Amino acid sequence: MDSLTELESLEEVARQQSEQPAEPYQNDIERWQRLFGFSYDQARGELIEHRSNLSRAPVSEPQCELARAEKEAEGYDKEAYEYFVNLKASKPLTTQIEVDDQTYLLRIDVDGRSIT
């Protein structure tokens, strides 16, 4: 990512953060409980952490538009979808393979920092 794109991304996240209330609304907490299987306290904590994370990758409007109909039907709003996309991107890919009666566990982090 070049410097200009990174600055634009940071500006977008900071703008979104300034528009959010300090304490998450009850309906946002309940949405995150349903979508992500969190307890009340976990959902509240994840919402607060997500909103304060200036390094998160924002979802662009074109990307959001592509997924809007499907994700809104599942109960997502833009903020929950952005959390979902960032969560999915940060999870490592893990798979088991068998070669010559030996089992290997292969793990590749999506961000490229770790290959096991």
N, C-alpha and C positions, 0 to 999 in steps of 0.2 A: 504494500500500500504506500503510495507516495505521500509526501508531507501535506500537500494541499487536501487530498482526500481524507487523510487522518484528521486534519483540523476541521474539515467540514463535518465529519462524523462526530467529533467531540462537541462541536457547536450544536448539532442536532440533539444529541443526548442531553446537553446542558439546558437547551430550550425546553425539551420534554420534562426534565426534572423540575424546572421552575414552574411548570404548569400543574404539577401534581400536588395534592394536599400532603401535609406532613404525616398524617395518620391515614392509612388506607381505609376506604369506605367498606362497610359491611358486605355489600354485594360483590366487591372485588375479592375480598377474602373468601367468601363462599364460592365464587367462580374458581379460584385457584384450588380450593379444597376439592371440588368436583373434578377439575381437569387433571390435576397433578397428584391427587391422593394424599394431600397434606392434612395434618391436623390444623385446628384453628390457629394455634401459635406458630406452627411452621409456615402456614400460608401468609400470615401477617409478617413474619420475619423475612421470608423470601421476597415479598412485595417491597418491603422497606429496603432490603439489600439491593434488589434489582433497580429500584428507582435511584438509589444513591451511587450506583456503579457507573462512573463516567467512562469507563473503558469498554463498556458493552457495545456490541455492534448493532446499530439501529437497523430496523427493517425499512427498506425504501418503499415509497408509495407504489411504484410499479410492482414490486415483489408482493406487497400486501394486497394489491388489487387482484393479482393472479390467484391468491389463495383465499380471498375474502369469502366467497359463497360457501365453499366447503368448510372453512374453519368457523365461520359464524354459525353454521348449522350445528357444529359440534360444541358451541358455547364460548368460543374464543372472542375476545376483543383484540384490538391492536397490541395492547401491552402484554396480554397473555401469549399472543402469537409470537411476539418478539422474544419473550422469555423462553418459549418452546424452541424457537430456532437457535437461540444462543445455547440452550441446554443441550440440544441435539448435537451442536457443533463441538461442544466441549467434552462429550463422552467419548472414551476411546473405543475403537472397534476391536472386539475380542472374538476369536474363533478357535475351535479345536480342529486339528487335522490329524489324520492317522497315516503314517508312512512305515511300511515294513514292520507292522505290529507294534510300532512305537507311537505314542500319543504326544502331540506337541500343542502347547497353548501359544497362540500367536496374538499379540496385542500391538495395535498401531494407534497412537494418539492422532486425532484428526489434525491438530495443529502442527504435527510433525516433530514434536520435541522428544518423543519416546517411542522406541521400537523395541519390543521384548520378544 
